[in-house]
Amino acid sequence: MPEDKLRYPIGKFKWPRELTNELLAEHIADIESFPARIRKETASLSDEQLDTPYREGGWTVRQLVNHCSDSHMNSLIRFKWALTEDKPTIKAYYEDRWAELADSKIPIEPALSLMDGLHDRWVVLLKSLTDEDLNKKYIHPEHGKEIRLDNTIAMYAWHCNHHLAHITELKKREGWL
């Protein structure tokens, strides 16, 4: 399988040109259902399987689950900053370094439980956003770019599906179904 397909099983994220209310609702539904979907896909995996990289040089399934918890926690905070401050510059982090820390190598249940509660709160917030809120922005220091909250919803729906596909595609390739 080509490296690009292993790295981006659903394709690279493309910034949306226009986000309709229907499309935003679909993205929020993807974010809302993610904890249950990732829990389902990892429920029967052994420790050996959880410690298998999804591609050569890639993270293990265990690291992916913990990364999603870390990333989505950061996203919720970014939303809150953008909603309560005027175009705040967010704090970037080294996700690759976070994936090497000790808490990314423990059983995945704490990360799954964290995502259950985190996504419950995040989705309540997302569903409450007005058109004015959706147009609020934050500044990402790595890109120096203003990013609107509606686009961030699209990006994190992709993020959920992207990492879930890493797991499901690995399971297919390895015959773990």
Order of alpha helices (4+ residues) and beta strands (2+ residues): alpha-alpha-alpha-alpha-alpha-alpha-alpha-beta-beta-alpha
